[in-house]
Each structure stands twice: as structure tokens, then as C-alpha cells.
């Protein structure tokens, strides 16, 4: 196919007509403020949940505070992605932040744990839109080739919040009162000024074009998604309490399966209007990337839920200190994200990073199986850094691959799909890993105490502190390990050995699961990165469709759009600089 003699209206390459680095960083400041809110909230609340439960006289209901937020944020993610593709990113990004702010203020006013759970559910709706829409906006304004290095900043924000969350949460939870309000309430109130600042910055600096497309909203698919996810997420959170083979658990399994089948049927009927169009799964990059995101979510959240337990229970660190002890892992995520982004922007190559990252994650979890009660902290730091480095290489590379593989009109759906599948994988991984941990820990702890009975040092300590040994053996199990504090080190040592041994089993299972991630990352097709931004590519496609004039692709002139889409390549073609007419419509 040859280029048309008539010069079609096309978008300029980034270096000719795109935003400057300063303009991009100004926009990023607002986006990162929003992402910081959502990312910080994931860790800051978990640190203070025990204090909150005690103050509201509802510690037994604390799991529902987490479950409610998880359910609504997971369900809202694909809905925000699809609606932003139809109506535009900016209004929905600001709506997500606004919902999060209101939800945060309401959480601070809660008078019971169930009231807090309801407000957290509302807050989760906003959180479900913030992260994917921030990344989708980056896809709109920055060409894929340059996008990787800017996405690294988002990964840095995510990693930083993982450390700051426990520290800030521990500070507020440990403060009796601030300005007349209980200290823990400021965990939620602090979101309000930050969120308002994010809204002001986004409103002032974010200028995006969007031509609304006529689409029906897939409310049936959204409803079936609720039916599918709510019971599965509930059992993932409550399974250890209810029992995985209980009547309640099987009811959740059955309802979840029915919901999944109904959701798929609804999406098939909705066609292009679907919340998660099934046609995207015919794109190999999208389908493999979705599976990869699920596995990475399992490894990431599963590992991040277990490592702090090791630091707090075995090493005796406070929740605040354990957050600081995660610095090597966070440093690994940040450095790997920035390095991968810089190399991708210079070379245009990105497939190698998920492969190397998955290998490093397996290696990191495999080396963590050597962690014991007496392992030096520097060794644990090294293993965490390896795991974090692998995680950092995976996170943004998968987002970039899936954004680049779909048409620009599906940018929101593709970006939200990464977050959605990662959250689903994370919920599954956390449930499975913690179930393995606590089911095996009791047996292994008991085995260690049986061995210790023949140890003269243990016998002497038991004789010297009979009350302490009785306190250990008569404890209620692993639901509350605070009884370990202040006891003789010789008497508690078997407990720590048994618990760390159970932790080793969890890391081994995680490493085995992530072997599949290595295989999937090797299967990802490396599609050449676009050299125009998402909104410029969308303009060119809309102009070409309106004039029925084909838009020439400089990388594959003779390849048809349908073939490219089937293989996972961008179907909105780019035009080489020489063919550019300079007729780009400026953003307003």
C-alpha cells in the first residue's frame, strides 16, 4: 500500500508538537498527588486498625473495614476505565478524588466499626478510579516511547507511600488527641487537604481533548461483575475465619462462579459497549498481560502481607518500625522502575524487563525461604531488595505493553484492566498465602516446643519461669501474639523458629507460583512503541475515519490494521515526520 497523495490530518510526533518536559511534570504533580492519596491509604489504615477497633469497641469486625474497601475499589476500577474512554478522563479523575475526599471525611466521623466499614466502602469507590485513570492520562499525553520514564515516578510514589503509611499510621494511632479529635481519626482527615490540593492542581493544569463517543453504558455487565466479585472477595478475606470448606464458603464459591459466567455472557452480548470488551482478549499482548498482572499481584500482595509479619513477630519490630525496615524492598522497586523507564525511553525495548523482573521475584522469594528466627537483618534486607527490584521491573512494563497494544480509544479499559487483575490476584494471593502461613504455623510451633523439651537450657528456663511457659502453651493461638513480649527469650525462641519455618513454606509456594510469570513474560509480544501520544493517535484515527483516508504507519506500511490488532500491535497508525502536515488541533 502506498501513501495517499492527499496529506491526511495527523498528529505530530512528540518532539515536534508534544508537551515539553516542564509541562508534563506540572501535570504529573497533580496526578501524583491523587495517586499518593490512594497508595498511602492502603498501608496507613492497616497499621492503626487495632487502635481503631479498640476505640470503637469493635475489634472483631476489623476485617470488614478492609473487605468493604477492597470490594468497592476493585469493582469501581474497570467501570471508571470504561466511562473515561467514553466521556473523557479529567471529569472522572476529579470525580474519583472527590469521592475519596468525602469518604475520608466520613471515615473520620465514624462512631462504630460497621459505620466505618460503610464509609470505607464509599471511599473505595474513589480509590478504584484514581490509580488507573492517572496512568491512563499519562498514556493520553505522553508517547509510549517516552512514557516509561514518567511512569517510573508513579512507581516511586507507590513505593514511598508503602514506607510512609506505617510510619504516619503509627504516629496518629499512638497520639491520644490532636485538636480535640482522637489521633487515629487524622489518618482519614489528612486525606482531605491533600485531596483538595490535588483537585486544584488537576483543574488548573490538565487540559485534555475528548470527543464523546456514543455508547451505551454496560450496566448489566457491571451488575454481574458485582455478583461475581463480592462473594469471591468476601471469602478471600473471611475464609480463614469461616473455614474454607464451610457452608458459607461454598455458598460464596457457587455464587461467584455463577456471577463470572453471567458476566462473560453479558460482555458477549454488549459487544463493543462492554465494560471489559471480550475482543481485547483476542489481542495476545492484552490477554497475556492480564494473566501476568494477576500473577504479579499474587506475588506482590502475598509477599507484602507476610514480610511485615516476620519483622513484627519474629524480629519484634513495631508496626511503625517494620514499615521503615521495608526500605530495601521499596528502594528496589523505585530504582528498578526508574532504570527500566530510562532504558525503555532510549532504546524502545521493554519486553526484557518483565522477564528479568519475574526471574528476580522468584529468586527473591526463593532466598527468603532461608530466613529464620536467627537470620541477620542485613540478609533479610538483601533478599527484600532482590524481590523489590524484580517487582519494580514488572509493574510499569506491563502497563506500558498493554496500553501500547490496544487502540487509543481503549486506553482507559486497558489501563484499568492491569489494576483490576492485579487487585484480584492480590486478594487471592493474600488469602492463599496467609492461609498457608497460619495453618502450618500452629503445627510447626508445636513441633518446635516438643523438640525443645529435651534442651537443658529450655528446661532450666521453664523451671525458672513456670508461669511464662504456661502462658505460652495456654495462649489462644496466633490471633494475638502480644503475649510474647516480656517473656524469657529461651522460652519464646521455639515459637519464633516455628513461625519463621511456616513463613519459609509461604515463600516457597510464592516462588513456585511466580515461575508461571516467567513463562508468561516470555510470551509477551514486543510491539514497537508508538511515537505519538494517545490523544494525538486518537485524533488521527478519528480524522482518518471521518475523511475515509487511511493514516500511514511508518513502521509497517503494508500491514493491515486488522492483522496488527490480532497480533497485539497498535491499530492506530503513526505517520512519519516527513508526512506530517502540522495540522494538529491544539489542546484546549
ABEGO torsion letter per residue (X at the ends): XBBBABBBBBBBBAAAABBBAAAAAAAAAAAAAAAAAAAAAAAAAAAAAAAAAAAAGAAAAAAAAAAAAAAAAAAAAAAAAAAAAAAEAAAAAAAAAAAAAAAAAAAAABABAAAAAAAAAAAAAAAAAAAAAAAAAAAAABBAAAAAAAAAAAAAAAAAAAAAAAAAAAAAAABABBGGBBAAAAAAAAAAAAAAAAAAAAAAABBBBBBBBBBBBBAAAAAAAAAAAAAAAAAAAAAAAAEAABAAAAAAAAAAAAAAAAAAAAAAAAEAABABBAAAAABAAAAAAAAAAAAAAAAAAAAAAAAAAAAAAAAGBBAAAAAAAAAAAAAAAAAAAAAAAAAAAAAGBAAAAAAAAAAAAAAAAAAAAABBAABBAAAAAAAAAAAAAAAAAAAAAAAAAAAAABBAAAAAAAAAAAAAAAAAAAAAAAAAAAAAAAAAAAAAAAAAAAAAAABAAAAAAAAABAAAAAAAAABAEAABAAAABGBBAAAAAAAAAAAAAAAAAAAAAAAAAAAAAAAAAAABBBBBBBABBAAAAAAAAAAAAAAGBBBBBAABAABBAAAAAAAGBBABBBBBAAABAGABBBBX
